[in-house]
C-alpha cells in the first residue's frame, strides 16, 4: 500500500485521532506495524491478520522536529509523574497509553528517527486493529499493571530510582528479559553503581520482603535469574558497577612466574581482553563471542572449544563477593571456591574475579572445511583427527585413525546437514598457538600493531537496542549482551519473521558455514584474540555433554531429524549442527558432568522460521529425548533444556521433572548446606537454580 489513506482491500477502516493528526504525510514503511518486537503488552482487541499492510507515515522537514518534541514531552511528563515515583498507580485511570493512571499519557508517540516507540522502558509497539499509525500502536507494556501494586513489579522506587528518590543509587534498565527473549518478565532490572549502592539496595529489598537475583548480560536461556512468576523479585545487574582498586582491574605475578588478573565481574570478556591481550595474555578457555558478563560466566557452566581446558569458571582463583547482609568477603580457598563456581547467583553477588592467565606469544585463527566423501563415523572422526588436527587422544575412538598432528588447541565445529544430506560440509574454526602455528600461514600471528585502537573502535561502535535506543557497543554488551545483528538497520530476526514462508532454511544453514570464517578473519586482523563474534542473531540453542565415543551417534541423530524436517510445513531446521570438546576439571560442586574429556553436541536454529513456538519446541524435544535417554547426555546449564509435555499437551522447556535430575542427591545436599550458611534468610533463593536443587517429585 503506497498511499496514505484507508486500504479497502484489507477491510481496514480509517484510523482515529492519531491518523487525523498524521494528515497526508508521505507513506513510509509498510508491513512494519507487526514486525517490531519486545512489546509484550496484552492486546485489547483482536490482532490483524498476518498479511495486513499497515501504513507508517514518516514525518519530514519540520514535522520530524514536531514528532521529536512530542516524544520528548511524553518522556519528561513520565519521569516527573509523582504516582510513578510513589509506586501508587490508579487502576481506574490506567489505559493503553497512561501506564500508571496519573492522567498523563506516557505512550502514543513513535520515534521515526530511531524506528521505535518513545519511552521504550515503559512503551512498546503492539498493533491492535484498527490502528492506522505507528503512534497509535505505541502502548504501555504489560508490566504497567495496577495489580502489581505492593509488589516488586509495581514498586516505583525500582521502576524509576532517580525520579523516586530511592534510598539506593542505581539506573533502571526496564524489566528483566533474557537476550534471546526466552524469558520476558516484569521483574524490575536495576544497575547499582558501587558497593554502597548495592548494600543499600539489599537493605531496601530485605525491608520490603523482596527476593534479589543477579543477572549477567542475560544470555542464559532459562529462568536462572528469574522466570517472572514471582512478583516479589527484583533483578540487579553490574553493568554500571565500578569496583574499588585492583578489583576493577589489576595484574600481578605469581611465585611460579605465571600471571593473574583481578577484574570487575560486571565486565565482559571484551573489556578484560582489551587490557590483557595487548600484553600477550589470554584466559585458558574462552567462548566464541565477547558479549557475556564475567560474573555470569563463572556462575554457570560456560565453556569454549579448547581440547585441554574446562569450564571458564575453573580458571577463577579468587572472588570478591557481597553476602545477603551487605558484608564483603574475598573467597580465596579452593574449598570455598568450589561452591561459588557454577553457583547460579544463589550464594550472593560476585563483585570481582581473579583469573589465571596464560601467555600466547603467537596465535593463529583459521578454518578448515571439507565436503565429506560420505557420512559415517570413519569420515567424521578422520576430519576431527587429521584435517582439524584436534588435540584429542588418538585412541579416544578407533575411527579416524591415529595420524593427527594434534597441533590445534581449540576447535568449534559446524556441519551443514540441510544442504549436504549424504555428503555434508563440515567446518572447524580452529586456533593454534606458540610453537604450533603454521610457518606459512598467510595472516596475523602476533599482536596487531594498532590493537589498542582496534579495541577502542569495537567498544565505541554505536549500536541500536530496539528497547533502549542507541548506545556504545561497550555499554550494550555489559547491559544485556549486545543487540542482535542488523542488516541495513533491520534486526536479522525481524527480517527472518517476514521471510518465514520462503525457502530460507537452506540459505541460513549454508551462510553460517560461509560467514564464520569471514568474521574470524576480520577480528584476526584487528585484535587476533581468538574470538569471532562481536554480535549475533538471536538463535535457539540447546547443548549436551556426551562421552566422545557417542559423539558421532549424537550428530547422526540430529542429521536424521534435520533432514526429516525438509518440506515440513511447521518447522524446518535452519542452522548447522555444532559440536566442541571440553576437558572438564573437578572444580565445582555443581558442575553438570564429572571430570574428563567430553563431546559437547549442540542443536541451534532460528525460531522465526517456525509456524509457532510449539513447532520448534517439539523438534528440540525429539533430539533431546534421544540424546538424554539413549546416550546419557547432560545439559549445558545456561541453554535450553528439559523439554517436557505439559498436562494440556503443549511442550515447554525447563520442566520440573527434568531439571531436578541433573545433580545427584550428594551434590544437592552439599551445596544446599553451604548456601544456607551464606544466605540464611534466603534473599537470593529463587529462580531455576533452586529447582536444580529440589527433590524430584
C-alpha positions as CSV (number, residue, x, y, z in Angstrom):
1,X,0.0,0.0,0.0
2,X,1.8,3.1,-1.2
3,X,-0.9,5.7,-0.2
4,X,-1.8,7.5,3.0
5,X,-5.5,6.7,3.1
6,X,-7.5,3.7,4.0
7,X,-6.9,0.3,2.5
8,X,-10.2,-1.1,1.2
9,X,-8.6,-4.3,0.0
10,X,-7.8,-5.3,3.6
11,X,-11.1,-4.2,5.0
12,X,-9.2,-1.8,7.3
13,X,-11.1,1.4,8.4
14,X,-9.5,4.8,8.7
15,X,-7.8,5.3,12.0
16,X,-8.7,7.7,14.9
17,X,-7.3,10.9,16.2
18,X,-3.7,9.9,15.6
19,X,-4.4,9.2,12.0
20,X,-6.1,12.5,11.6
21,X,-3.1,14.2,13.1
22,X,-0.8,12.5,10.7
23,X,-2.7,14.1,7.8
24,X,-1.4,13.4,4.4
25,X,2.2,12.8,5.3
26,X,4.1,10.6,2.7
27,X,3.8,6.9,3.3
28,X,6.8,5.2,4.9
29,X,7.4,1.6,5.6
30,X,4.6,-0.9,5.0
31,X,4.2,-4.2,6.9
32,X,6.3,-2.9,9.8
33,X,3.4,-2.4,12.3
34,X,3.6,-6.1,13.4
35,X,7.3,-6.6,13.0
36,X,8.8,-4.7,15.9
37,X,9.5,-6.9,19.0
38,X,9.8,-6.7,22.8
39,X,6.3,-5.3,23.4
40,X,4.6,-8.0,25.4
41,X,1.5,-5.9,26.1
42,X,-1.7,-7.9,26.1
43,X,-3.9,-6.8,23.2
44,X,-7.2,-5.3,24.0
45,X,-8.7,-6.1,20.6
46,X,-8.1,-8.9,18.1
47,X,-4.9,-8.6,16.1
48,X,-5.0,-8.1,12.4
49,X,-4.2,-10.9,10.1
50,X,-0.5,-11.6,9.1
51,X,-0.9,-10.2,5.6
52,X,-2.5,-6.9,6.6
53,X,-0.4,-4.0,5.4
54,X,-0.3,-1.0,7.7
55,X,0.8,2.4,6.7
56,X,3.7,4.0,8.6
57,X,3.6,7.8,7.9
58,X,7.1,9.1,8.3
59,X,7.4,12.8,9.2
60,X,9.5,15.1,7.0
61,X,11.1,18.5,7.5
62,X,9.6,20.5,10.4
63,X,7.2,17.7,11.1
64,X,10.1,15.5,12.3
65,X,11.1,18.1,14.8
66,X,7.5,18.2,15.9
67,X,7.5,14.4,16.4
68,X,10.7,14.6,18.4
69,X,9.3,17.3,20.6
70,X,6.2,15.3,21.2
71,X,8.2,12.2,22.3
72,X,10.5,14.3,24.5
73,X,7.5,15.9,26.2
74,X,5.9,12.5,26.9
75,X,9.2,11.2,28.3
76,X,9.6,14.3,30.5
77,X,6.0,14.0,31.8
78,X,6.6,10.4,32.6
79,X,9.8,11.0,34.5
80,X,8.1,13.7,36.7
81,X,4.9,11.8,37.4
82,X,4.6,11.6,41.2
83,X,2.4,8.5,41.1
84,X,5.1,6.5,39.4
85,X,7.7,7.8,41.9
86,X,5.5,6.6,44.8
87,X,4.5,3.3,43.1
88,X,0.8,4.3,43.5
89,X,-1.0,3.8,40.2
90,X,-4.7,4.4,40.0
91,X,-6.3,1.3,38.4
92,X,-9.3,3.4,37.2
93,X,-7.1,5.7,35.2
94,X,-4.7,3.2,33.6
95,X,-5.2,3.0,29.9
96,X,-3.3,1.6,26.9
97,X,-1.4,4.9,26.9
98,X,-1.4,6.0,30.5
99,X,0.7,3.4,32.2
100,X,0.3,4.5,35.8
101,X,-3.1,6.1,36.0
102,X,-1.8,9.7,36.7
103,X,-3.8,11.2,33.9
104,X,-0.8,11.8,31.6
105,X,-0.3,9.7,28.5
106,X,3.1,8.0,28.7
107,X,2.9,6.3,25.4
108,X,1.3,7.0,22.0
109,X,4.3,8.6,20.2
110,X,6.5,6.9,17.6
111,X,10.1,8.0,17.2
112,X,10.5,7.9,13.4
113,X,14.2,8.8,13.6
114,X,15.0,5.7,15.8
115,X,12.4,3.4,14.4
116,X,10.8,2.6,17.8
117,X,8.3,4.0,20.3
118,X,9.4,6.8,22.5
119,X,9.8,6.0,26.2
120,X,10.9,2.4,25.5
121,X,11.3,1.4,29.1
122,X,7.5,1.6,29.5
123,X,6.1,1.7,25.9
124,X,6.3,-0.9,23.3
125,X,4.9,-1.4,19.8
126,X,1.8,-3.5,19.8
127,X,-0.7,-3.4,16.9
128,X,-4.4,-3.6,17.7
129,X,-6.9,-3.5,15.0
130,X,-7.7,-0.9,13.5
131,X,-4.6,1.1,14.4
132,X,-3.8,3.3,11.4
133,X,-0.5,4.8,12.5
134,X,2.6,3.8,14.4
135,X,1.8,6.3,17.1
136,X,-1.5,4.5,17.9
137,X,0.4,1.2,18.3
138,X,2.8,2.5,21.0
139,X,1.1,1.1,24.0
140,X,2.0,0.6,27.7
141,X,3.9,-2.7,28.3
142,X,2.0,-5.4,30.2
143,X,4.2,-4.7,33.3
144,X,2.4,-1.4,34.0
145,X,-0.5,-3.2,35.7
146,X,-2.2,-1.9,38.8
147,X,-2.5,-5.4,40.1
148,X,1.2,-5.2,40.8
149,X,0.7,-2.6,43.5
150,X,2.6,-3.5,46.6
151,X,5.0,-5.9,44.9
152,X,8.4,-5.5,43.5
153,X,6.9,-5.5,40.0
154,X,4.9,-2.4,40.8
155,X,7.5,-0.6,43.1
156,X,8.1,2.9,41.7
157,X,11.4,3.0,43.6
158,X,12.6,0.2,41.4
159,X,11.0,1.4,38.2
160,X,12.5,4.9,38.4
161,X,15.1,5.0,41.2
162,X,16.3,8.5,40.4
163,X,12.9,10.1,39.9
164,X,11.5,8.4,43.0
165,X,14.5,9.5,45.2
166,X,15.1,5.8,46.1
167,X,17.4,5.0,49.0
168,X,19.9,3.4,46.7
169,X,21.8,4.8,43.7
170,X,21.0,2.8,40.6
171,X,19.8,3.2,37.0
172,X,16.7,1.4,35.8
173,X,17.1,-0.9,32.8
174,X,13.4,-1.6,32.5
175,X,12.2,-5.2,33.2
176,X,14.3,-8.3,33.0
177,X,14.4,-10.4,29.9
178,X,16.9,-12.8,28.5
179,X,18.9,-11.8,25.5
180,X,17.0,-14.1,23.0
181,X,13.6,-13.4,24.7
182,X,13.2,-17.0,26.1
183,X,12.1,-15.2,29.2
184,X,10.5,-11.7,29.2
185,X,9.4,-10.8,32.7
186,X,8.0,-7.9,34.7
187,X,10.8,-8.1,37.3
188,X,12.4,-4.6,37.6
189,X,16.0,-4.6,36.4
190,X,18.3,-2.1,38.1
191,X,22.0,-1.3,37.8
192,X,23.7,-0.1,41.0
193,X,26.9,2.0,40.7
194,X,29.1,0.8,43.5
195,X,29.4,-1.2,46.7
196,X,27.5,1.3,48.8
197,X,24.6,1.3,46.3
198,X,24.5,-2.5,46.3
199,X,24.4,-2.6,50.0
200,X,21.6,0.0,50.1
201,X,19.7,-2.0,47.5
202,X,19.9,-5.2,49.5
203,X,18.8,-3.5,52.7
204,X,15.8,-2.0,50.7
205,X,14.9,-5.4,49.4
206,X,15.0,-7.0,52.8
207,X,12.9,-4.3,54.3
208,X,10.3,-4.8,51.6
209,X,10.4,-8.6,51.7
210,X,11.7,-8.9,48.1
211,X,13.9,-11.5,46.6
212,X,17.1,-10.4,44.8
213,X,18.5,-12.0,41.7
214,X,21.7,-11.2,39.9
215,X,21.9,-11.0,36.2
216,X,24.8,-11.1,33.8
217,X,24.2,-10.0,30.3
218,X,21.0,-12.1,30.0
219,X,22.4,-14.8,27.8
220,X,21.2,-17.8,29.8
221,X,18.1,-19.3,28.2
222,X,16.1,-20.3,31.2
223,X,14.8,-18.7,34.4
224,X,18.2,-19.0,36.2
225,X,17.8,-15.3,37.0
226,X,14.0,-15.4,37.3
227,X,11.1,-16.8,35.3
228,X,8.9,-13.9,36.1
229,X,6.4,-15.8,38.1
230,X,7.3,-14.4,41.5
231,X,6.2,-10.7,41.6
232,X,8.4,-10.1,44.6
233,X,11.6,-10.5,42.7
234,X,13.9,-7.7,41.6
235,X,16.9,-8.2,39.4
236,X,20.2,-6.3,39.7
237,X,23.0,-6.1,37.1
238,X,26.6,-5.0,37.5
239,X,26.5,-3.3,34.1
240,X,27.2,0.1,35.6
241,X,29.1,-1.1,38.6
242,X,32.7,0.2,39.4
243,X,34.8,-1.9,41.7
244,X,37.4,-0.4,44.1
245,X,41.1,-0.5,43.5
246,X,42.6,-3.7,41.9
247,X,39.2,-5.3,41.8
248,X,38.3,-3.0,38.9
249,X,41.3,-4.3,37.1
250,X,44.8,-5.4,38.1
251,X,47.6,-7.8,37.1
252,X,50.1,-9.5,39.3
253,X,52.8,-12.1,39.2
254,X,52.6,-15.4,40.9
255,X,55.5,-17.2,42.6
256,X,55.6,-19.8,39.8
257,X,56.1,-17.0,37.2
258,X,52.5,-17.0,35.9
259,X,50.2,-14.0,35.7
260,X,46.7,-13.5,37.2
261,X,44.3,-10.7,36.7
262,X,41.6,-9.3,39.0
263,X,38.7,-7.8,37.2
264,X,35.2,-6.3,37.7
265,X,32.7,-9.1,37.5
266,X,30.4,-6.8,35.5
267,X,32.9,-6.5,32.7
268,X,32.6,-8.7,29.6
269,X,35.4,-10.8,28.1
270,X,36.0,-7.9,25.6
271,X,36.7,-5.5,28.5
272,X,39.1,-8.0,30.0
273,X,40.9,-8.8,26.7
274,X,41.2,-5.1,26.0
275,X,43.5,-5.0,29.0
276,X,45.4,-8.3,28.8
277,X,45.6,-9.2,25.0
278,X,47.9,-6.3,24.1
279,X,50.3,-7.8,26.7
280,X,50.0,-11.3,25.1
281,X,47.8,-12.9,27.8
282,X,44.6,-14.9,27.5
283,X,42.2,-16.9,29.6
284,X,42.9,-20.7,29.2
285,X,39.3,-21.1,27.8
286,X,37.1,-18.6,26.0
287,X,33.7,-18.5,24.2
288,X,33.0,-17.7,20.6
289,X,31.7,-14.3,21.4
290,X,32.8,-11.4,23.7
291,X,29.3,-10.5,25.0
292,X,28.9,-12.3,28.3
293,X,29.4,-10.7,31.7
294,X,32.3,-12.4,33.6
295,X,30.2,-12.8,36.7
296,X,27.6,-14.7,34.7
297,X,30.2,-16.9,33.1
298,X,31.8,-18.1,36.3
299,X,28.4,-18.7,37.9
300,X,27.4,-21.1,35.1
301,X,28.8,-24.0,33.0
302,X,30.2,-21.8,30.2
303,X,33.0,-23.3,28.1
304,X,34.8,-22.8,24.9
305,X,36.3,-25.2,22.3
306,X,39.7,-25.8,24.0
307,X,40.6,-29.5,23.8
308,X,42.5,-29.4,27.1
309,X,40.6,-26.8,29.0
310,X,37.4,-27.0,31.1
311,X,34.7,-24.6,32.0
312,X,35.8,-21.0,32.2
313,X,34.9,-20.9,35.9
314,X,37.7,-23.4,36.5
315,X,40.2,-20.6,36.0
316,X,38.7,-18.3,38.6
317,X,41.1,-18.4,41.5
318,X,39.6,-15.8,43.9
319,X,36.4,-13.9,44.1
320,X,35.3,-10.7,45.9
321,X,31.7,-11.2,46.9
322,X,28.9,-9.4,48.8
323,X,26.6,-11.5,51.0
324,X,23.0,-11.1,51.9
325,X,23.7,-8.6,54.8
326,X,25.9,-6.3,52.6
327,X,29.2,-7.6,54.1
328,X,32.0,-8.2,51.6
329,X,34.4,-11.2,51.6
330,X,37.2,-12.4,49.5
331,X,36.8,-16.1,48.7
332,X,40.4,-17.4,48.4
333,X,40.4,-21.0,49.4
334,X,39.8,-23.8,46.9
335,X,37.3,-25.4,49.3
336,X,35.0,-22.4,49.1
337,X,35.7,-21.5,45.5
338,X,34.2,-24.9,44.6
339,X,30.8,-23.7,45.9
340,X,31.0,-20.2,44.2
341,X,31.9,-21.6,40.8
342,X,28.7,-22.5,38.9
343,X,26.6,-21.2,41.8
344,X,23.8,-19.6,39.7
345,X,23.7,-16.5,41.9
346,X,22.3,-18.4,44.9
347,X,25.1,-17.5,47.3
348,X,25.5,-13.8,46.9
349,X,26.8,-11.2,44.5
350,X,30.1,-11.9,42.7
351,X,31.7,-8.4,42.5
352,X,35.2,-9.3,41.3
353,X,37.1,-12.2,40.0
354,X,40.7,-13.2,39.9
355,X,41.6,-15.2,36.8
356,X,44.5,-17.4,35.9
357,X,46.1,-16.2,32.6
358,X,48.2,-17.9,30.1
359,X,50.8,-16.5,27.7
360,X,50.4,-16.9,23.9
361,X,53.1,-15.1,22.0
362,X,51.7,-16.5,18.7
363,X,48.1,-17.1,17.8
364,X,46.7,-18.5,14.5
365,X,43.0,-18.1,13.8
366,X,41.9,-20.1,10.8
367,X,39.3,-22.5,9.5
368,X,39.2,-25.8,7.6
369,X,36.2,-27.0,5.7
370,X,35.5,-30.2,3.7
371,X,32.7,-31.9,1.9
372,X,32.8,-35.4,3.3
373,X,33.1,-38.3,0.9
374,X,30.2,-39.9,2.8
375,X,28.5,-39.6,6.1
376,X,29.9,-42.2,8.5
377,X,31.9,-42.4,11.7
378,X,35.2,-43.0,9.9
379,X,34.9,-39.9,7.8
380,X,33.6,-37.9,10.7
381,X,36.5,-38.7,13.1
382,X,39.1,-38.6,10.3
383,X,38.2,-34.9,9.8
384,X,38.5,-34.2,13.5
385,X,41.8,-36.0,14.0
386,X,43.5,-35.3,10.7
387,X,42.0,-32.3,8.9
388,X,41.2,-30.3,12.1
389,X,44.4,-31.5,13.9
390,X,42.4,-31.7,17.1
391,X,44.5,-32.2,20.3
392,X,42.4,-35.2,21.4
393,X,43.9,-38.6,22.3
394,X,44.4,-40.7,19.2
395,X,42.7,-43.6,20.9
396,X,39.6,-41.6,22.1
397,X,37.8,-43.7,19.4
398,X,39.0,-46.2,16.9
399,X,37.6,-44.4,13.9
400,X,39.6,-41.8,12.1
401,X,43.0,-43.5,12.6
402,X,45.9,-42.2,14.7
403,X,47.7,-39.9,12.2
404,X,46.6,-36.5,13.5
405,X,49.2,-33.9,14.4
406,X,47.3,-32.6,17.5
407,X,48.6,-29.1,16.8
408,X,45.3,-27.3,17.2
409,X,44.5,-26.3,20.8
410,X,40.9,-25.1,20.1
411,X,38.1,-26.1,17.7
412,X,34.5,-25.2,17.1
413,X,32.8,-27.5,14.6
414,X,29.8,-26.9,12.3
415,X,28.1,-29.4,10.0
416,X,25.6,-28.3,7.2
417,X,23.2,-31.2,7.2
418,X,20.4,-29.4,5.5
419,X,22.3,-28.8,2.2
420,X,24.7,-31.7,2.4
421,X,22.4,-34.7,3.0
422,X,24.6,-37.8,2.4
423,X,27.8,-35.6,1.8
424,X,27.5,-32.8,4.3
425,X,30.1,-30.0,4.5
426,X,31.9,-29.8,7.9
427,X,33.9,-26.8,9.0
428,X,36.0,-26.1,12.0
429,X,37.0,-22.7,13.3
430,X,40.3,-23.5,14.9
431,X,43.3,-22.0,16.7
432,X,46.9,-22.8,17.0
433,X,49.3,-21.2,19.4
434,X,53.0,-20.6,20.0
435,X,55.2,-23.3,18.5
436,X,52.3,-25.0,16.8
437,X,51.4,-22.2,14.4
438,X,52.0,-22.8,10.7
439,X,55.1,-21.1,9.4
440,X,53.5,-20.4,6.0
441,X,50.2,-19.0,7.5
442,X,49.0,-16.0,5.5
443,X,47.6,-13.9,8.2
444,X,48.2,-12.3,11.6
445,X,50.1,-14.4,14.1
446,X,51.3,-11.9,16.7
447,X,49.8,-8.8,18.3
448,X,48.5,-6.3,15.7
449,X,50.4,-3.1,15.8
450,X,47.2,-1.0,16.3
451,X,45.5,-3.4,18.7
452,X,44.6,-0.7,21.3
453,X,42.9,1.4,18.7
454,X,41.1,-1.6,17.3
455,X,39.7,-2.5,20.7
456,X,38.7,1.2,21.2
457,X,36.8,1.1,18.0
458,X,35.0,-2.1,18.9
459,X,34.0,-0.7,22.3
460,X,32.9,2.7,20.9
461,X,30.9,1.4,17.9
462,X,27.4,2.7,18.0
463,X,24.7,0.0,18.1
464,X,20.9,0.1,18.3
465,X,19.0,-1.7,21.0
466,X,15.3,-1.8,20.0
467,X,14.3,-1.4,23.6
468,X,16.6,1.4,24.7
469,X,17.9,3.0,21.6
470,X,21.5,3.9,20.6
471,X,24.5,3.4,22.8
472,X,28.1,2.2,22.5
473,X,28.8,-1.5,22.0
474,X,30.7,-1.5,25.3
475,X,27.6,-0.3,27.1
476,X,25.2,-2.7,25.3
477,X,27.5,-5.7,25.9
478,X,27.6,-5.1,29.6
479,X,23.9,-4.3,30.0
480,X,22.2,-7.0,28.0
481,X,24.7,-8.8,25.9
482,X,24.9,-6.6,22.7
483,X,21.9,-6.3,20.4
484,X,21.3,-8.8,17.6
485,X,23.0,-8.4,14.3
486,X,21.4,-5.8,12.0
487,X,21.4,-5.7,8.2
488,X,20.6,-2.3,6.6
489,X,19.4,-1.3,10.1
490,X,16.9,-4.2,10.3
491,X,17.1,-6.7,13.1
492,X,18.0,-10.1,11.4
493,X,15.4,-11.9,13.4
494,X,12.7,-9.4,12.3
495,X,13.8,-10.0,8.7
496,X,13.5,-13.8,9.2
497,X,10.0,-13.4,10.6
498,X,8.9,-11.7,7.4
499,X,10.5,-14.4,5.2
500,X,9.4,-17.4,7.1
501,X,7.2,-18.6,4.2
502,X,10.2,-18.5,1.8
503,X,12.8,-21.3,1.4
504,X,15.2,-19.7,3.8
505,X,16.4,-22.7,5.8
506,X,19.0,-23.9,3.3
507,X,20.3,-20.4,2.8
508,X,20.7,-19.8,6.5
509,X,22.5,-23.1,7.2
510,X,24.9,-22.5,4.3
511,X,25.6,-18.9,5.2
512,X,26.6,-19.9,8.8
513,X,29.3,-22.1,7.3
514,X,30.4,-19.3,4.9
515,X,30.3,-16.3,7.3
516,X,32.0,-17.7,10.4
517,X,35.4,-17.8,8.6
518,X,34.9,-14.3,7.3
519,X,34.1,-13.0,10.8
520,X,37.1,-14.8,12.3
521,X,39.5,-13.3,9.6
522,X,38.1,-9.8,10.3
523,X,38.8,-10.0,14.1
524,X,42.1,-11.7,13.5
525,X,43.4,-8.7,11.5
526,X,42.1,-6.3,14.1
527,X,42.9,-7.9,17.5
528,X,43.8,-11.6,16.9
529,X,42.4,-12.7,20.3
530,X,40.6,-15.9,19.3
531,X,37.0,-14.5,19.4
532,X,35.0,-14.3,16.2
533,X,31.7,-12.8,17.3
534,X,31.0,-9.3,18.4
535,X,27.3,-9.6,17.7
536,X,25.0,-12.5,16.9
537,X,21.4,-13.1,15.9
538,X,19.1,-14.5,18.5
539,X,19.1,-18.2,17.7
540,X,17.7,-21.0,19.8
541,X,20.4,-23.2,21.3
542,X,20.5,-26.4,23.4
543,X,23.8,-28.2,24.2
544,X,24.5,-31.5,25.8
545,X,27.6,-33.3,27.0
546,X,28.1,-36.9,25.9
547,X,31.1,-39.3,26.0
548,X,33.3,-38.8,22.9
549,X,32.5,-42.4,21.9
550,X,28.9,-41.3,21.4
551,X,29.7,-38.1,19.6
552,X,29.0,-39.4,16.1
553,X,25.8,-41.1,17.1
554,X,24.6,-37.8,18.6
555,X,25.3,-35.8,15.4
556,X,23.9,-38.6,13.3
557,X,20.6,-38.5,15.1
558,X,20.5,-34.7,14.7
559,X,21.2,-35.1,11.0
560,X,18.3,-37.5,10.6
561,X,15.9,-35.2,12.4
562,X,17.1,-32.2,10.4
563,X,16.7,-34.0,7.0
564,X,13.3,-35.3,8.0
565,X,12.2,-31.7,8.6
566,X,12.7,-30.7,4.9
567,X,9.4,-29.9,3.4
568,X,7.7,-29.8,6.8
569,X,5.0,-27.0,6.8
570,X,5.6,-26.2,10.5
571,X,9.3,-26.2,11.2
572,X,12.5,-26.7,9.2
573,X,15.8,-26.8,10.9
574,X,17.8,-23.9,9.5
575,X,21.3,-23.8,11.1
576,X,24.2,-26.3,11.1
577,X,24.8,-28.9,13.8
578,X,27.5,-27.8,16.1
579,X,30.0,-29.5,18.5
580,X,33.1,-28.9,20.6
581,X,35.3,-30.8,23.0
582,X,35.9,-29.9,26.7
583,X,38.2,-31.4,29.3
584,X,36.3,-30.9,32.5
585,X,38.2,-30.4,35.7
586,X,37.0,-31.2,39.2
587,X,36.5,-27.5,40.1
588,X,32.8,-27.0,41.2
589,X,30.3,-28.7,43.4
590,X,27.6,-28.0,40.9
591,X,29.3,-28.9,37.6
592,X,26.9,-30.9,35.5
593,X,29.4,-33.7,34.5
594,X,32.4,-35.3,36.2
595,X,36.0,-34.7,35.2
596,X,37.2,-36.0,31.9
597,X,37.0,-35.4,28.1
598,X,33.5,-34.7,26.9
599,X,31.9,-34.1,23.5
600,X,29.5,-31.2,23.6
601,X,26.7,-31.6,20.9
602,X,24.6,-28.6,20.2
603,X,21.4,-28.0,18.2
604,X,20.7,-24.5,17.0
605,X,18.0,-22.9,14.9
606,X,16.1,-19.8,14.3
607,X,12.6,-19.8,15.8
608,X,11.5,-17.2,13.3
609,X,11.1,-19.8,10.5
610,X,8.7,-21.9,12.6
611,X,5.0,-21.8,12.3
612,X,4.7,-21.3,16.1
613,X,6.6,-22.0,19.3
614,X,5.2,-25.5,19.6
615,X,6.7,-26.4,16.3
616,X,10.3,-25.8,17.2
617,X,9.9,-27.0,20.8
618,X,8.6,-30.4,19.7
619,X,11.5,-30.7,17.3
620,X,14.0,-29.8,20.0
621,X,12.3,-32.3,22.4
622,X,12.7,-35.1,19.9
623,X,16.5,-34.6,19.7
624,X,16.9,-34.1,23.5
625,X,14.9,-37.2,24.3
626,X,17.3,-39.3,22.2
627,X,20.5,-37.7,23.5
628,X,19.4,-37.9,27.1
629,X,17.6,-41.2,27.2
630,X,19.8,-43.2,24.7
631,X,23.2,-41.5,25.0
632,X,23.1,-40.4,28.7
633,X,23.6,-36.8,27.8
634,X,23.8,-34.0,30.4
635,X,22.8,-30.4,29.6
636,X,24.7,-27.1,29.4
637,X,23.2,-25.3,32.3
638,X,22.8,-22.0,30.6
639,X,20.9,-23.1,27.4
640,X,17.6,-24.6,26.5
641,X,16.9,-28.0,28.2
642,X,14.2,-30.2,29.8
643,X,11.6,-30.2,27.1
644,X,8.5,-31.7,28.7
645,X,4.9,-32.3,27.7
646,X,2.6,-30.4,30.0
647,X,-0.8,-31.6,31.2
648,X,-2.6,-29.9,28.2
649,X,-0.3,-31.4,25.7
650,X,1.9,-28.4,25.0
651,X,5.7,-28.8,25.2
652,X,7.7,-26.4,27.3
653,X,11.4,-26.3,28.3
654,X,12.8,-26.4,31.8
655,X,10.2,-29.0,33.1
656,X,10.4,-29.6,36.8
657,X,10.6,-33.3,36.2
658,X,13.8,-32.9,34.3
659,X,15.8,-30.1,35.9
660,X,15.7,-31.9,39.3
661,X,17.5,-34.9,37.8
662,X,20.7,-33.1,36.7
663,X,22.5,-33.2,40.0
664,X,23.0,-36.1,42.4
665,X,21.5,-36.0,45.9
666,X,25.0,-35.7,47.3
667,X,25.7,-32.6,45.2
668,X,22.4,-31.0,46.2
669,X,22.9,-31.7,49.9
670,X,26.5,-30.3,49.9
671,X,25.6,-27.1,48.0
672,X,22.4,-26.5,49.9
673,X,24.1,-26.7,53.3
674,X,26.7,-24.1,52.2
675,X,24.0,-21.9,50.6
676,X,22.1,-21.8,53.9
677,X,25.3,-20.6,55.6
678,X,26.0,-17.9,53.1
679,X,22.3,-16.8,52.7
680,X,20.4,-17.8,55.9
681,X,17.5,-15.5,55.1
682,X,17.1,-16.8,51.6
683,X,17.4,-13.4,50.0
684,X,18.8,-14.9,46.7
685,X,16.9,-18.2,46.9
686,X,14.6,-18.2,43.9
687,X,14.8,-18.9,40.2
688,X,15.7,-22.0,38.2
689,X,18.8,-22.7,40.3
690,X,16.6,-23.6,43.3
691,X,14.7,-26.1,41.1
692,X,18.0,-27.7,40.2
693,X,18.5,-28.3,44.0
694,X,14.9,-29.5,44.6
695,X,14.0,-33.1,45.3
696,X,12.3,-34.8,42.3
697,X,8.6,-35.4,42.6
